[in-house]
Amino acid sequence: MPLSVNTLAYANDTSRSPDSFRYLGPANTFSVKDWLDVWRKAPIATADSAGKARSMGKLTRTMTDGTDPVGDGILKLESSIPADAARSEQEAMIDDFATWLLTAEAKDVLLDHEIVQS
């Protein structure tokens, strides 16, 4: 099934295993990377807990200086969440992080490599 990210359509590409998949973006060519990898690892229960569910999303794009390629940009989000945590708490954590990504402070860290302490 294709995946929509913002206004971009990512097409199905490769299932590397039952626990990972790659979607190709509209700019992807032989020499230009534009893809989204997703990955999961099932929780391993212990005597003390139900384990942690681990997931990852990784966006890779060939970046330019405006015209010429200069290298690959990678944004990766990894999660490790207790498998028996309430769904509402998991969703709230994701929503809070997504909201933070849209802030000026997040851009200070991710674009300008600055950690601003208030």
C-alpha positions as CSV (number, residue, x, y, z in Angstrom):
1,M,0.0,0.0,0.0
2,P,1.5,3.4,-0.9
3,L,2.2,5.9,1.9
4,S,1.5,9.6,1.9
5,V,3.9,11.9,3.7
6,N,2.9,15.5,3.7
7,T,1.9,15.9,0.1
8,L,4.4,13.3,-1.2
9,A,3.4,9.8,-2.3
10,Y,5.8,7.1,-1.3
11,A,5.4,3.8,-3.3
12,N,6.0,0.3,-2.1
13,D,9.5,-1.0,-2.8
14,T,11.0,-3.8,-0.8
15,S,10.2,-5.9,2.1
16,R,13.5,-6.9,3.6
17,S,11.9,-9.1,6.2
18,P,8.5,-9.4,7.9
19,D,9.8,-6.7,10.2
20,S,11.1,-4.1,7.8
21,F,9.9,-2.3,4.6
22,R,11.1,0.4,2.3
23,Y,9.0,3.0,0.5
24,L,10.4,5.0,-2.4
25,G,9.7,8.7,-2.7
26,P,8.8,10.7,-5.8
27,A,12.4,12.1,-6.2
28,N,14.1,8.6,-6.0
29,T,16.2,7.7,-9.0
30,F,19.3,5.6,-9.6
31,S,21.6,8.5,-8.4
32,V,19.2,10.4,-6.0
33,K,18.0,8.8,-2.8
34,D,14.5,9.5,-1.5
35,W,13.1,6.7,0.6
36,L,11.5,5.9,3.9
37,D,12.5,2.8,5.8
38,V,10.3,1.4,8.6
39,W,11.4,-1.3,11.1
40,R,10.0,-3.1,14.1
41,K,11.1,-5.5,16.8
42,A,8.6,-7.4,18.9
43,P,8.9,-7.1,22.7
44,I,10.6,-9.9,24.6
45,A,8.8,-10.6,27.8
46,T,10.8,-11.2,31.0
47,A,9.7,-12.3,34.4
48,D,9.3,-8.7,35.4
49,S,7.7,-7.0,32.4
50,A,6.0,-7.5,29.0
51,G,9.1,-6.2,27.4
52,K,9.6,-3.1,25.1
53,A,8.3,-2.7,21.6
54,R,10.9,-1.2,19.4
55,S,10.2,0.7,16.1
56,M,12.1,3.0,13.8
57,G,11.3,5.2,10.8
58,K,14.2,6.6,8.8
59,L,13.9,9.1,6.0
60,T,16.9,9.4,3.6
61,R,17.2,12.0,0.9
62,T,20.0,13.2,-1.3
63,M,20.5,16.9,-0.5
64,T,21.8,19.6,-2.8
65,D,23.4,23.1,-2.4
66,G,20.5,24.3,-4.5
67,T,21.6,22.6,-7.8
68,D,24.3,20.0,-7.2
69,P,24.1,17.0,-4.8
70,V,26.2,17.4,-1.7
71,G,25.4,14.3,0.3
72,D,22.6,12.3,2.0
73,G,20.4,13.8,4.7
74,I,19.0,11.3,7.3
75,L,16.3,11.8,9.8
76,K,15.6,8.9,12.1
77,L,13.1,8.3,14.9
78,E,13.5,5.3,17.1
79,S,11.1,4.3,19.8
80,S,11.3,1.9,22.7
81,I,8.0,1.8,24.6
82,P,6.9,-0.7,27.3
83,A,4.6,-3.1,25.6
84,D,2.1,-3.0,28.4
85,A,1.9,0.8,28.6
86,A,-1.6,2.3,28.2
87,R,-2.3,3.1,24.5
88,S,-3.4,6.7,25.5
89,E,0.0,7.3,27.1
90,Q,1.8,6.0,24.1
91,E,-0.2,8.2,21.8
92,A,0.3,11.3,24.0
93,M,4.1,10.7,23.9
94,I,4.1,10.5,20.1
95,D,1.9,13.6,19.8
96,D,4.1,15.6,22.2
97,F,7.2,14.7,20.3
98,A,5.6,15.5,16.9
99,T,4.6,18.9,18.3
100,W,8.1,19.5,19.5
101,L,9.5,18.8,16.0
102,L,7.6,21.8,14.7
103,T,9.1,24.2,17.2
104,A,11.9,26.7,16.7
105,E,13.8,24.9,19.5
106,A,13.8,21.7,17.5
107,K,15.1,23.5,14.4
108,D,17.8,25.0,16.6
109,V,18.9,21.5,17.5
110,L,18.4,19.8,14.1
111,L,19.4,22.6,11.7
112,D,21.8,24.8,13.6
113,H,23.2,22.1,16.0
114,E,22.5,24.4,19.0
115,I,21.2,23.4,22.3
116,V,19.4,26.3,23.9
117,Q,19.1,26.3,27.6
118,S,16.5,28.7,29.0
